Amino acid sequence: MDGGILSNFPVWLFDSKEGIPEWPTFGFKLVEPEENLEVPHWVKGPISLLAALFSTMMEAHDARYIKDEQFVRTIPIPTLGIRTTEFDISWEKSQALYESGRHAAEKFLSTWDFAGYIEQYRKGKSRLHRSDRVRPAPGKTG
């Protein structure tokens, strides 16, 4: 199973488990241009219906799952309308994507406040992994 089925954006996996982190962890998320956000899924039969349902479910899962704590340290990179499955794009499109990512990172990092992030999201909060919340450590009861 592809990890993307569980979450296409598991930035939390790279966080330190406890305490205040020594450095920030950032996520990079490819985003479609605004006008392509509401492109309908065309259904032509049972297979395309399942594909459309699965795609919608994944988009909704990640939109709901990305909490504010992850969202504030996410660098959105515009895809310029180029799909992730377009493997033979031109050199010009490749360079445009590179510049899009570079520009997005520069813009984000120019306003990033690590101390503010620590204060609001990490200070005094325990960093339990999901498995720790579900299964107590040996010798402890939940």
DSSP file (Angstrom, degrees, kcal/mol; ACC not computed):
  #  RESIDUE AA STRUCTURE BP1 BP2  ACC     N-H-->O    O-->H-N    N-H-->O    O-->H-N    TCO  KAPPA ALPHA  PHI   PSI    X-CA   Y-CA   Z-CA
    1    1 A M              0   0    0      0, 0.0     2,-0.2     0, 0.0     0, 0.0   0.000 360.0 360.0 360.0 136.0    0.0    0.0    0.0
    2    2 A D    >   -     0   0    0      1,-0.1     3,-2.0     2,-0.0     4,-0.5  -0.552 360.0-131.1 -73.0 135.4    1.3    3.4   -0.9
    3    3 A G  G >> S+     0   0    0      1,-0.3     4,-2.2    -2,-0.2     3,-1.0   0.740 102.3  74.9 -59.7 -22.7    1.7    5.7    2.1
    4    4 A G  G 34 S+     0   0    0      1,-0.3    -1,-0.3     2,-0.2     4,-0.2   0.706  83.9  65.6 -64.3 -19.0   -0.2    8.4    0.3
    5    5 A I  G <4 S+     0   0    0     -3,-2.0    -1,-0.3     2,-0.2    -2,-0.2   0.861 107.7  39.9 -70.1 -33.9   -3.4    6.4    1.0
    6    6 A L  T <4 S-     0   0    0     -3,-1.0     2,-0.3    -4,-0.5    -2,-0.2   0.910 142.0 -22.2 -79.7 -44.7   -2.9    7.1    4.7
    7    7 A S     <  -     0   0    0     -4,-2.2    -1,-0.3     1,-0.0    -2,-0.2  -0.850  43.0-155.0-165.5 130.8   -1.7   10.7    4.2
    8    8 A N  S    S+     0   0    0     -2,-0.3    -4,-0.1     1,-0.2    -3,-0.1   0.505  97.9  43.6 -80.5  -3.8   -0.2   12.5    1.2
    9    9 A F        +     0   0    0     -5,-0.1     2,-1.2    20,-0.0     3,-0.3  -0.496  60.3 161.6-143.6  69.3    1.4   15.0    3.6
   10   10 A P    >   +     0   0    0      0, 0.0     3,-1.9     0, 0.0     4,-0.3  -0.313  17.8 145.3 -89.1  54.2    2.9   13.3    6.7
   11   11 A V  G >   +     0   0    0     -2,-1.2     3,-1.5     1,-0.3     4,-0.1   0.796  64.3  69.5 -60.6 -28.2    5.2   16.2    7.8
   12   12 A W  G >  S+     0   0    0     -3,-0.3     3,-1.4     1,-0.3    -1,-0.3   0.700  81.2  75.4 -63.6 -20.6    4.6   15.3   11.4
   13   13 A L  G <  S+     0   0    0     -3,-1.9    -1,-0.3     1,-0.3    -2,-0.2   0.780  94.3  51.1 -62.2 -25.5    6.7   12.1   10.9
   14   14 A F  G <  S+     0   0    0     -3,-1.5    -1,-0.3    -4,-0.3    -2,-0.2   0.383  86.7 110.4 -95.9   3.3    9.9   14.2   11.0
   15   15 A D  S <  S-     0   0    0     -3,-1.4     2,-0.2    -4,-0.1    -3,-0.0  -0.440  78.9-103.0 -75.9 150.9    9.1   16.1   14.2
   16   16 A S        -     0   0    0      1,-0.1    -1,-0.1    -2,-0.1    -2,-0.1  -0.513  29.6-131.4 -68.7 144.4   11.1   15.4   17.4
   17   17 A K  S    S+     0   0    0     -2,-0.2   110,-0.3     1,-0.1     2,-0.3   0.889  80.3  18.5 -70.0 -40.5    9.0   13.3   19.7
   18   18 A E  S    S+     0   0    0    108,-0.1    -1,-0.1     2,-0.1   108,-0.1  -0.927 104.2   3.2-133.4 155.0    9.4   15.3   22.9
   19   19 A G  S    S-     0   0    0     -2,-0.3    -3,-0.1   106,-0.3   106,-0.0  -0.079  98.8 -30.2  74.6-170.0   10.4   18.8   23.9
   20   20 A I        -     0   0    0      1,-0.1    -2,-0.1     2,-0.0     2,-0.0  -0.717  67.4-120.3 -87.6 129.1   11.3   21.8   21.8
   21   21 A P        -     0   0    0      0, 0.0    -1,-0.1     0, 0.0    -2,-0.1  -0.342   5.5-138.8 -70.3 150.4   12.9   21.0   18.5
   22   22 A E  S    S+     0   0    0      1,-0.2    -2,-0.0    -2,-0.0     0, 0.0   0.764  88.0  13.0 -76.6 -26.1   16.4   22.3   17.7
   23   23 A W  S    S-     0   0    0     91,-0.0    -1,-0.2     0, 0.0     2,-0.1  -0.968  87.7 -98.6-146.4 157.9   15.4   23.2   14.1
   24   24 A P        -     0   0    0      0, 0.0     2,-0.5     0, 0.0    90,-0.0  -0.424  22.6-141.4 -79.2 154.4   12.1   23.5   12.2
   25   25 A T        -     0   0    0     -2,-0.1     2,-0.3    -4,-0.0   -10,-0.0  -0.975  22.3-164.0-111.1 127.2   10.7   20.8    9.9
   26   26 A F        -     0   0    0     -2,-0.5     2,-0.4    48,-0.0    48,-0.2  -0.817   8.1-148.2-111.8 151.9    9.0   22.2    6.8
   27   27 A G  E     -a   74   0A   0     46,-2.2    48,-3.6    -2,-0.3     2,-0.5  -0.902   4.8-150.3-113.4 148.0    6.7   20.6    4.4
   28   28 A F  E     -a   75   0A   0     -2,-0.4     2,-0.5    46,-0.2    46,-0.0  -0.981  15.7-171.8-117.0 124.7    6.5   21.4    0.7
   29   29 A K  E     -a   76   0A   0     46,-2.2    48,-3.1    -2,-0.5     2,-0.4  -0.967  19.4-136.8-124.0 123.5    3.0   21.0   -0.9
   30   30 A L  E     -a   77   0A   0     -2,-0.5     2,-0.4    46,-0.2    54,-0.0  -0.626  28.5-168.0 -75.0 128.1    2.4   21.1   -4.6
   31   31 A V  E     -a   78   0A   0     46,-2.4    48,-2.6    -2,-0.4    49,-0.3  -0.933  17.1-126.1-123.9 144.4   -0.8   23.2   -5.2
   32   32 A E        -     0   0    0     -2,-0.4     5,-0.1    46,-0.2    51,-0.0  -0.475  42.3 -88.1 -80.0 154.2   -2.8   23.6   -8.3
   33   33 A P    >   -     0   0    0      0, 0.0     3,-2.2     0, 0.0     4,-0.4  -0.307  44.2-106.6 -58.9 149.8   -3.6   27.1   -9.6
   34   34 A E  G >  S+     0   0    0      1,-0.3     3,-1.4     2,-0.2     4,-0.3   0.833 117.6  57.5 -47.6 -41.8   -6.8   28.6   -8.1
   35   35 A E  G 3  S+     0   0    0      1,-0.3     3,-0.3     2,-0.1    -1,-0.3   0.687 104.1  52.6 -71.2 -15.2   -8.8   28.1  -11.3
   36   36 A N  G X  S+     0   0    0     -3,-2.2     3,-1.1     1,-0.2    -1,-0.3   0.407  81.5  92.9 -97.3   2.8   -8.2   24.3  -11.3
   37   37 A L  T <  S+     0   0    0     -3,-1.4    -1,-0.2    -4,-0.4    -2,-0.1   0.795  89.4  41.9 -69.1 -27.2   -9.3   23.6   -7.8
   38   38 A E  T 3  S+     0   0    0     -4,-0.3    -1,-0.3    -3,-0.3    -2,-0.1  -0.112  74.3 146.1-114.0  37.8  -12.9   22.8   -8.7
   39   39 A V    <   -     0   0    0     -3,-1.1    -3,-0.1     1,-0.1     2,-0.0  -0.612  48.6-125.3 -72.1 124.9  -12.3   20.7  -11.8
   40   40 A P        -     0   0    0      0, 0.0     2,-0.7     0, 0.0    -1,-0.1  -0.346  12.6-120.9 -71.9 153.5  -15.1   18.0  -11.8
   41   41 A H        -     0   0    0     11,-0.0     2,-0.5    -2,-0.0    11,-0.0  -0.856  28.1-136.3 -90.8 118.5  -14.3   14.3  -12.1
   42   42 A W        -     0   0    0     -2,-0.7     2,-0.6     2,-0.0    10,-0.1  -0.647  14.8-152.2 -80.8 127.3  -16.0   13.0  -15.2
   43   43 A V        +     0   0    0     -2,-0.5    -1,-0.0     1,-0.1     6,-0.0  -0.883  28.2 160.7-104.5 122.8  -17.7    9.7  -14.6
   44   44 A K        -     0   0    0     -2,-0.6    -1,-0.1     1,-0.3     3,-0.1   0.319  68.2 -28.3-120.4   2.9  -18.0    7.4  -17.6
   45   45 A G  S  > S-     0   0    0      1,-0.1     4,-2.0     0, 0.0    -1,-0.3  -0.971  86.8 -56.8 167.2-174.1  -18.6    4.1  -15.7
   46   46 A P  H  > S+     0   0    0      0, 0.0     4,-2.3     0, 0.0     5,-0.2   0.856 126.5  50.8 -62.9 -37.3  -17.9    2.1  -12.5
   47   47 A I  H  > S+     0   0    0      2,-0.2     4,-2.4     1,-0.2     5,-0.2   0.940 113.0  44.3 -68.4 -46.8  -14.1    2.4  -12.8
   48   48 A S  H  > S+     0   0    0      2,-0.2     4,-2.3     1,-0.2    -1,-0.2   0.828 111.6  55.6 -68.0 -29.6  -14.0    6.2  -13.3
   49   49 A L  H  X S+     0   0    0     -4,-2.0     4,-2.6     2,-0.2    -2,-0.2   0.938 109.5  45.3 -64.7 -46.7  -16.6    6.5  -10.5
   50   50 A L  H  X S+     0   0    0     -4,-2.3     4,-2.7     2,-0.2    -2,-0.2   0.905 113.2  50.6 -62.7 -41.5  -14.4    4.6   -8.1
   51   51 A A  H  X S+     0   0    0     -4,-2.4     4,-2.5     2,-0.2    -1,-0.2   0.912 111.7  47.6 -62.9 -42.4  -11.4    6.7   -9.2
   52   52 A A  H  X S+     0   0    0     -4,-2.3     4,-2.5     2,-0.2     5,-0.2   0.907 112.9  48.6 -65.7 -42.2  -13.3    9.9   -8.7
   53   53 A L  H  X S+     0   0    0     -4,-2.6     4,-2.5     2,-0.2    -2,-0.2   0.923 113.1  47.4 -62.3 -44.8  -14.5    8.8   -5.3
   54   54 A F  H  X S+     0   0    0     -4,-2.7     4,-2.4     2,-0.2    -2,-0.2   0.924 112.7  48.7 -63.8 -45.3  -11.0    7.8   -4.2
   55   55 A S  H  X S+     0   0    0     -4,-2.5     4,-2.3     2,-0.2    -2,-0.2   0.924 113.6  46.4 -61.1 -46.2   -9.5   11.1   -5.5
   56   56 A T  H  X S+     0   0    0     -4,-2.5     4,-2.4     1,-0.2    -1,-0.2   0.902 111.8  51.9 -63.0 -41.6  -12.1   13.2   -3.7
   57   57 A M  H  X S+     0   0    0     -4,-2.5     4,-2.5    -5,-0.2    -2,-0.2   0.906 110.6  47.6 -62.6 -42.6  -11.7   11.2   -0.5
   58   58 A M  H  X S+     0   0    0     -4,-2.4     4,-2.4     2,-0.2     5,-0.3   0.915 112.0  49.2 -66.2 -43.1   -7.9   11.7   -0.5
   59   59 A E  H  X S+     0   0    0     -4,-2.3     4,-2.2     1,-0.2    -2,-0.2   0.917 114.2  45.6 -62.5 -43.0   -8.2   15.4   -1.1
   60   60 A A  H  X S+     0   0    0     -4,-2.4     4,-2.2     2,-0.2     5,-0.2   0.892 111.1  53.8 -67.5 -39.7  -10.7   15.8    1.7
   61   61 A H  H  X S+     0   0    0     -4,-2.5     4,-2.8     1,-0.2    -2,-0.2   0.948 113.1  41.5 -60.8 -49.6   -8.7   13.6    4.0
   62   62 A D  H  X S+     0   0    0     -4,-2.4     4,-2.4     2,-0.2    -1,-0.2   0.883 112.6  53.8 -69.0 -36.9   -5.5   15.7    3.6
   63   63 A A  H  < S+     0   0    0     -4,-2.2    -1,-0.2    -5,-0.3    -2,-0.2   0.899 117.3  38.3 -63.0 -38.3   -7.4   19.0    3.7
   64   64 A R  H  < S+     0   0    0     -4,-2.2    -2,-0.2    -5,-0.2    -1,-0.2   0.858 116.6  51.8 -77.6 -36.1   -8.9   18.0    7.0
   65   65 A Y  H  < S+     0   0    0     -4,-2.8     2,-1.3    -5,-0.2    -2,-0.2   0.849  83.4  89.4 -73.6 -35.9   -5.8   16.3    8.4
   66   66 A I  S  < S-     0   0    0     -4,-2.4    -1,-0.1    -5,-0.2    -4,-0.0  -0.477  71.1-160.1 -69.7  98.9   -3.3   19.1    7.8
   67   67 A K    >>  -     0   0    0     -2,-1.3     4,-3.1     1,-0.1     3,-0.9  -0.232  32.5 -99.2 -75.5 166.9   -3.8   20.9   11.1
   68   68 A D  H 3> S+     0   0    0      1,-0.3     4,-2.5     2,-0.2     5,-0.2   0.859 122.2  62.1 -55.2 -37.7   -2.8   24.4   11.8
   69   69 A E  H 34 S+     0   0    0      1,-0.2    -1,-0.3     2,-0.2     4,-0.2   0.856 114.2  33.7 -59.2 -36.3    0.5   23.2   13.4
   70   70 A Q  H X4 S+     0   0    0     -3,-0.9     3,-1.2     2,-0.1   -43,-0.2   0.841 114.1  59.1 -84.9 -37.2    1.5   21.7   10.1
   71   71 A F  H >< S+     0   0    0     -4,-3.1     3,-1.6     1,-0.3    -2,-0.2   0.884  98.8  57.8 -61.0 -40.0   -0.1   24.3    7.8
   72   72 A V  T 3< S+     0   0    0     -4,-2.5    -1,-0.3     1,-0.3    -2,-0.1   0.667 111.0  43.7 -68.3 -14.7    1.9   27.2    9.3
   73   73 A R  T <  S+     0   0    0     -3,-1.2   -46,-2.2    -5,-0.2     2,-0.5  -0.024  91.4 109.1-117.4  29.5    5.2   25.4    8.3
   74   74 A T  E <   -a   27   0A   0     -3,-1.6   -46,-0.2   -48,-0.2   -48,-0.0  -0.915  56.9-150.3-109.7 129.0    4.1   24.3    4.9
   75   75 A I  E     -a   28   0A   0    -48,-3.6   -46,-2.2    -2,-0.5     2,-0.4  -0.863  14.9-147.6 -98.1 108.0    5.5   25.9    1.8
   76   76 A P  E     -a   29   0A   0      0, 0.0   -46,-0.2     0, 0.0    32,-0.1  -0.637  11.1-162.2 -78.4 127.2    2.9   25.8   -1.0
   77   77 A I  E     -a   30   0A   0    -48,-3.1   -46,-2.4    -2,-0.4    24,-0.1  -0.930  16.3-131.3-112.6 112.4    4.5   25.5   -4.4
   78   78 A P  E     -a   31   0A   0      0, 0.0   -46,-0.2     0, 0.0    26,-0.1  -0.397   7.8-153.2 -62.4 133.7    2.3   26.4   -7.4
   79   79 A T    >   -     0   0    0    -48,-2.6     3,-2.0    -2,-0.1   -47,-0.1   0.503  26.3-131.5 -86.7  -5.3    2.4   23.7  -10.1
   80   80 A L  T 3   -     0   0    0    -49,-0.3     3,-0.1     1,-0.3   -48,-0.1   0.773  68.2 -60.0  59.8  27.1    1.6   26.2  -12.9
   81   81 A G  T 3  S+     0   0    0      1,-0.3     2,-0.5   -50,-0.2    -1,-0.3   0.495 102.8 135.7  81.8   2.8   -1.0   23.7  -14.1
   82   82 A I    <   -     0   0    0     -3,-2.0    -1,-0.3    11,-0.1     2,-0.1  -0.752  50.9-133.7 -88.3 125.5    1.5   20.9  -14.7
   83   83 A R    >   -     0   0    0     -2,-0.5     3,-1.7     1,-0.1    -1,-0.0  -0.410  15.1-119.8 -78.3 153.6    0.2   17.6  -13.4
   84   84 A T  T 3  S+     0   0    0      1,-0.3    -1,-0.1    -2,-0.1    -2,-0.0   0.655 112.8  57.4 -67.4 -14.9    2.4   15.3  -11.3
   85   85 A T  T 3  S+     0   0    0      1,-0.0     2,-1.2     2,-0.0    -1,-0.3   0.345  75.2 105.3 -98.3   6.5    2.1   12.6  -14.0
   86   86 A E    <   +     0   0    0     -3,-1.7     3,-0.4     1,-0.2    -1,-0.0  -0.730  42.0 167.3 -85.7  96.8    3.5   14.7  -16.8
   87   87 A F        +     0   0    0     -2,-1.2     2,-0.5     1,-0.2    -1,-0.2   0.774  63.2  52.2 -89.0 -26.8    6.9   13.1  -17.1
   88   88 A D  S    S+     0   0    0      0, 0.0    -1,-0.2     0, 0.0     2,-0.2  -0.462  72.2 155.0-109.7  64.6    8.2   14.5  -20.4
   89   89 A I        -     0   0    0     -2,-0.5    -7,-0.0    -3,-0.4    -2,-0.0  -0.484  48.4 -95.8 -80.6 159.1    7.7   18.2  -19.8
   90   90 A S     >  -     0   0    0     -2,-0.2     4,-2.4     1,-0.1     5,-0.2  -0.210  29.8-109.6 -70.2 163.7    9.9   20.7  -21.7
   91   91 A W  H  > S+     0   0    0      1,-0.2     4,-2.5     2,-0.2     5,-0.2   0.874 120.6  55.3 -59.3 -38.0   13.0   22.2  -20.3
   92   92 A E  H  > S+     0   0    0      2,-0.2     4,-2.2     1,-0.2    -1,-0.2   0.914 108.8  45.6 -64.4 -43.8   11.2   25.5  -20.1
   93   93 A K  H  > S+     0   0    0      2,-0.2     4,-2.5     1,-0.2    -1,-0.2   0.897 111.8  53.1 -66.0 -38.9    8.4   24.0  -18.0
   94   94 A S  H  X S+     0   0    0     -4,-2.4     4,-2.2     1,-0.2    -2,-0.2   0.926 111.1  45.8 -60.6 -45.5   10.9   22.3  -15.8
   95   95 A Q  H  X S+     0   0    0     -4,-2.5     4,-2.7     2,-0.2    -1,-0.2   0.881 110.5  53.9 -65.0 -38.8   12.7   25.6  -15.2
   96   96 A A  H  X S+     0   0    0     -4,-2.2     4,-2.2     2,-0.2    -2,-0.2   0.905 109.5  48.1 -63.3 -41.1    9.4   27.3  -14.6
   97   97 A L  H  X S+     0   0    0     -4,-2.5     4,-2.3     2,-0.2    -2,-0.2   0.912 110.9  51.1 -64.0 -42.5    8.6   24.7  -11.9
   98   98 A Y  H  X S+     0   0    0     -4,-2.2     4,-2.6     1,-0.2    -2,-0.2   0.940 112.2  46.1 -59.1 -47.8   12.0   25.1  -10.3
   99   99 A E  H  X S+     0   0    0     -4,-2.7     4,-2.8     1,-0.2     5,-0.2   0.857 109.1  55.9 -64.3 -36.0   11.6   28.9  -10.2
  100  100 A S  H  X S+     0   0    0     -4,-2.2     4,-2.2     2,-0.2    -1,-0.2   0.924 111.2  43.9 -61.4 -44.6    8.1   28.5   -8.8
  101  101 A G  H  X S+     0   0    0     -4,-2.3     4,-2.4     2,-0.2    -2,-0.2   0.904 114.4  49.1 -66.5 -42.8    9.5   26.4   -5.9
  102  102 A R  H  X S+     0   0    0     -4,-2.6     4,-2.5     2,-0.2    -2,-0.2   0.928 113.0  47.0 -63.2 -45.5   12.4   28.7   -5.3
  103  103 A H  H  X S+     0   0    0     -4,-2.8     4,-2.5     1,-0.2    -2,-0.2   0.915 112.3  50.2 -63.2 -43.4   10.2   31.8   -5.3
  104  104 A A  H  X S+     0   0    0     -4,-2.2     4,-2.4    -5,-0.2    -2,-0.2   0.909 112.3  47.3 -62.4 -42.3    7.7   30.1   -2.9
  105  105 A A  H  X S+     0   0    0     -4,-2.4     4,-3.0     2,-0.2     5,-0.2   0.920 112.4  49.0 -66.4 -43.5   10.4   29.0   -0.5
  106  106 A E  H  X S+     0   0    0     -4,-2.5     4,-1.5     2,-0.2    -2,-0.2   0.922 112.8  47.9 -61.3 -43.8   12.0   32.5   -0.5
  107  107 A K  H  < S+     0   0    0     -4,-2.5     4,-0.5    -5,-0.2    -2,-0.2   0.927 115.7  44.2 -62.7 -45.9    8.7   34.2    0.1
  108  108 A F  H >X S+     0   0    0     -4,-2.4     3,-1.5     1,-0.2     4,-0.7   0.946 113.9  48.4 -64.5 -49.8    7.8   31.7    3.0
  109  109 A L  H 3< S+     0   0    0     -4,-3.0    -1,-0.2     1,-0.3    -2,-0.2   0.734  99.6  67.5 -67.9 -22.1   11.2   31.8    4.7
  110  110 A S  T 3< S+     0   0    0     -4,-1.5    -1,-0.3    -5,-0.2    -2,-0.2   0.719 113.9  30.2 -69.7 -18.5   11.3   35.6    4.6
  111  111 A T  T <4 S+     0   0    0     -3,-1.5    -1,-0.2    -4,-0.5    -2,-0.2   0.416  88.8 125.3-116.9  -1.2    8.4   35.7    7.1
  112  112 A W     <  -     0   0    0     -4,-0.7     2,-0.5    -3,-0.2   -39,-0.1  -0.375  38.5-167.8 -66.5 134.7    9.1   32.5    9.0
  113  113 A D     >  -     0   0    0      1,-0.1     4,-2.3    -2,-0.1     5,-0.1  -0.858   8.6-178.8-126.5  93.9    9.3   32.9   12.8
  114  114 A F  H  > S+     0   0    0     -2,-0.5     4,-2.6     1,-0.2     5,-0.2   0.897  84.8  52.0 -61.4 -42.9   10.7   29.8   14.4
  115  115 A A  H  > S+     0   0    0      1,-0.2     4,-2.4     2,-0.2    -1,-0.2   0.903 110.4  49.1 -61.5 -41.0   10.5   31.3   18.0
  116  116 A G  H  > S+     0   0    0      2,-0.2     4,-2.4     1,-0.2     5,-0.2   0.890 110.2  51.1 -64.6 -39.7    6.8   32.2   17.4
  117  117 A Y  H  X>S+     0   0    0     -4,-2.3     4,-2.9     2,-0.2     5,-0.7   0.931 111.0  48.3 -62.1 -46.1    6.1   28.7   16.1
  118  118 A I  I  X>S+     0   0    0     -4,-2.6     5,-3.0     1,-0.2     4,-1.6   0.933 112.5  49.2 -58.7 -47.5    7.7   27.2   19.2
  119  119 A E  I  <5S+     0   0    0     -4,-2.4    -1,-0.2     1,-0.2    -2,-0.2   0.915 119.9  35.2 -60.7 -45.2    5.8   29.5   21.5
  120  120 A Q  I  <5S+     0   0    0     -4,-2.4    -2,-0.2    -5,-0.2    -1,-0.2   0.864 133.2  18.0 -81.5 -36.2    2.4   28.8   19.9
  121  121 A Y  I  <5S+     0   0    0     -4,-2.9    -3,-0.2    -5,-0.2    -2,-0.2   0.671 129.2  26.8-115.2 -19.1    2.6   25.2   18.9
  122  122 A R  I ><<S+     0   0    0     -4,-1.6     3,-1.9    -5,-0.7    -3,-0.2   0.735  79.6 107.3-120.2 -29.0    5.4   23.3   20.8
  123  123 A K  T 3 <S-     0   0    0     -5,-3.0     3,-0.1     1,-0.3  -103,-0.0  -0.355 101.0  -6.4 -64.5 122.6    6.2   24.9   24.1
  124  124 A G  T 3  S+     0   0    0      1,-0.2     2,-0.4    -2,-0.2    -1,-0.3   0.534 104.2 121.1  74.7   6.7    4.9   22.8   27.0
  125  125 A K    <   -     0   0    0     -3,-1.9  -106,-0.3  -106,-0.0    -1,-0.2  -0.867  62.1-126.5-105.8 136.0    3.1   20.4   24.8
  126  126 A S        -     0   0    0     -2,-0.4     2,-0.6  -108,-0.1  -108,-0.1  -0.507  12.6-139.6 -76.7 149.6    3.9   16.7   24.8
  127  127 A R        +     0   0    0   -110,-0.3     2,-0.3    -2,-0.2    -1,-0.1  -0.524  32.7 171.4-108.4  62.6    4.8   15.2   21.4
  128  128 A L        -     0   0    0     -2,-0.6     2,-0.1     1,-0.1  -110,-0.0  -0.532  28.7-131.8 -73.9 135.7    3.0   11.8   21.7
  129  129 A H    >>  -     0   0    0     -2,-0.3     4,-1.3     1,-0.1     3,-0.7  -0.470  28.0-106.6 -77.5 160.1    2.9    9.8   18.5
  130  130 A R  H 3> S+     0   0    0      1,-0.3     4,-1.8     2,-0.2     3,-0.4   0.881 120.5  56.9 -56.7 -40.1   -0.5    8.3   17.6
  131  131 A S  H 3> S+     0   0    0      1,-0.2     4,-3.1     2,-0.2    -1,-0.3   0.846 102.9  55.2 -63.2 -32.4    0.6    4.9   18.6
  132  132 A D  H <4 S+     0   0    0     -3,-0.7    -1,-0.2     1,-0.2    -2,-0.2   0.828 108.3  48.5 -68.2 -31.2    1.4    6.1   22.1
  133  133 A R  H  < S+     0   0    0     -4,-1.3    -2,-0.2    -3,-0.4    -1,-0.2   0.825 118.4  39.5 -76.6 -31.1   -2.1    7.5   22.4
  134  134 A V  H  < S+     0   0    0     -4,-1.8    -2,-0.2     1,-0.3    -3,-0.2   0.907 125.2  32.7 -83.9 -45.4   -3.7    4.2   21.2
  135  135 A R  S  < S-     0   0    0     -4,-3.1    -1,-0.3    -5,-0.2     6,-0.1  -0.941  83.1-138.5-116.1 110.1   -1.3    1.8   23.0
  136  136 A P        -     0   0    0      0, 0.0     3,-0.1     0, 0.0     6,-0.1  -0.288  34.6 -93.5 -62.2 152.4    0.0    2.9   26.4
  137  137 A A    >   -     0   0    0     -5,-0.2     3,-2.3     1,-0.1    -5,-0.0  -0.264  59.2 -76.3 -61.0 153.7    3.7    2.1   27.1
  138  138 A P  T 3  S+     0   0    0      0, 0.0    -1,-0.1     0, 0.0     3,-0.1  -0.260 122.2  22.2 -54.2 136.0    4.3   -1.2   28.9
  139  139 A G  T 3  S+     0   0    0      1,-0.3     2,-0.3    -3,-0.1    -2,-0.1   0.310 107.0  96.6  88.9  -8.9    3.5   -0.8   32.6
  140  140 A K    <   -     0   0    0     -3,-2.3     2,-0.4    -4,-0.0    -1,-0.3  -0.855  63.8-141.3-113.5 149.7    1.2    2.1   32.1
  141  141 A T              0   0    0     -2,-0.3    -4,-0.1    -3,-0.1    -6,-0.0  -0.858 360.0 360.0-108.5 148.2   -2.5    2.1   31.8
  142  142 A G              0   0    0     -2,-0.4    -1,-0.1    -6,-0.1    -7,-0.0   0.448 360.0 360.0 -82.5 360.0   -4.4    4.3   29.3
